[in-house]
Amino acid sequence: MLIDKSRYQEVGTGKTWPTKENPLKIGDSVEGRYVDKRVEQGPNKSNLYALEQSNGDIVWVWGSTVIDRKFDSIAKGKMVAIEYLGVKKSEKRGGSDYKDYWVGSGIQVVGDEPAL
């Protein structure tokens, strides 16, 4: 899998997903092994989740209410895939808009994939 590095912004040791310069489109995705979490980052005091990709690059994923809740049940070391599902209307908060994501966790460590 080749990464379009123009879609990421360099931040220390890694890149972020998404960036302001490249707004998400439905179907955009990122995946890697969950290796770190940093809290209260940036002006909104958001969480950042580090995903190590198969080539060793680190991509930092900005947290949101949806992503944070889903990452609560994922242990570090697990493989994680995130796909942007688009903007949805909340049924609970007066119909306000929010960004929705599909988040899945898989194998324990890169290389543990079953043989085909």
C-alpha positions, 0 to 999 in steps of 0.5 A: 500500500502506497501512502499519498504523503501529500495528504498528511502534515509532518508533526515531529515523528510522523504525520497526522490524519486528517489535515485541514489542507486535505478534508476527508472524503467518504471512504478515506481510510488509514490503518496500522498498529496502534502504538501510542496515545497522546492526550490534550493535544492541539488547540482543542485539547484532543487525543492523538492516536499513533498508528504504525504502518507496515513500512514503519511510518507513524500516522497520528490520528486526531481523536473525536467523540466517535473515534475516542469512544471506539479506541476506548476498547482497543488495546495498544499493539492491535491492528486498527483500520479507520474509514470515514463514513461522512457527516451524520445527524445526531439523534440525541443532540438536537440533530447537530452534525458530526463526523462518523467513522468505522473503526475496526481492530484486528490481529495482535501484531503485524506479521500475525496474519493467517497464511492463505 
